[in-house]
């Protein structure tokens, strides 16, 4: 198995988690269910819309796990129905989106078979810190 090393530079310290995110994203991109749209509403807001026909609010779950938005769906099968044809997908799914730093979920709604997740970008203030240089022994404890 070939493994691409994207962040192999000695100047990119601590970015190995980004490489794992890229690998996870590439793997998740191959699944096309459920279909979705991503809209940029403004410079600081996005909207993700998923087509989840047949799912109720109770059968959907939205979480944020380590800067990753995870949307899961699992329909509860009822034995009361007898289908002559079943063309509406009723399988469980998990769709994940990696969120950049400062992106937060503002809310979600379900209407007419469309799950809408609103995202907002927080204004990040630049941070400048001065690091004290200690004298003496160069090893740290």
N, C-alpha and C positions, 0 to 999 in steps of 0.2 A: 504494500500500500504506500503510495507516495504521499508525503506530508509536505505541504507548502509552509514555509516559514516566512511570514510577512513582516514580522517585527524583530528581525535578527540583528539590527543595528545596535552597537554599544551605546548610542545616544538615546535610544528609546527604552528607558528603564521602567519596568513595572507595567508594560503594555501587553503582557501575555494573555490577560483576560480578554482583550480586544480580538486576539487571534481566535480564541475559543468562541466568542460571539459570532465572528464571521463564519466559522465552520458550522455552528448551529443554525445560523440564518440560511446558509446555502442548502443545508439538509431540509429545512422546513419549506423552502421555496418550491420544492417538487410536488407538494400536495396542493391540489386546486380546490379542495372543499373545506369550508364553504367559500363561494366567490366573495370578493370584497373590493371596495374602492377606498382610496385614500385621497382626501381633498385638502388643499392648503387654503384655509379661509382668510388668513392674514399672515403677517410676519411672525405672529406669536400664537397662532391657533391652527390646529389640524382637526380633521374629522375622519374617522374610520367607520365605514358602513359595511356590515356583513349581511348577506342574504341568508336568513335562518328560517325559512318557511317551515311551519309546523312546530317550531319550538316555542314553549311558553317561558315566561320570566323565571319560573322555578326550575326549568331545565337548563338554564344558562348560568355560567359562573365567570366572573371577571376578577382577576387578581393581578397585582404587580409584584413580581418576584425578582429581586436583584436587577433593577432597571429593565425588566422585561415584562411587557403587558401580555398576559396569557388569558385567552378566551376559550372556555370549554363549553361544550354542549353535549348533553346526553338525554335522549328522549326516553320516557318511561313507556314501555310497550304495554298496551292494554290487550288482554285476551278477549275483550268483548267485541272487537271488530273482526269481520271477515272480509278480506280484500279480494276482489276479482282481479284487480290490477293495482300494483303499488309502484307508482312512478316518482313519488316525492321522497327524496332521500331522507331516511330516518336514522342514519348512523351517527355514532358519537364522533366528535371532532375536538381537536385542540389546535388553535391558531395562535402563534406567538409573534410579537413585534418587539424589537429591541428599541428601547427609548433612550435618546441622548440625555446627557446630564441636563437637568433643568426642565425636562418635559414631565408634566404631571397630568393625571387623568382628572378632568373637571367634572365628568358625569357620563351617564349612559342612559339610553332610552330604547324601548322596543315598541315599534308600531308597524302594522301592515307587513309583518314578516321581515322587517329590516331592523337590525341591531345597530344603533348609532353610538359611537364612543367619541366623546369630545376631549381633545387634548389641548393643554395650554403650556406655553413656554414661559417660565419665570425669567425675570430680568436678573442676570447674574452680574454682580458687581466685581470689577477686577480687584484682585487681592495682591498687595505687595507687602512682603515681610522682609525684615532685616534679620539676618542670622548672626548671632553673636559668635565671635571667634574666640575660643578659649586658648589659653596658653598652657604650656607644659606638655604632658603626655598626650600623644596623638591618638592613642587607642581610646575608644569609648566603651562604657560599661552599661 
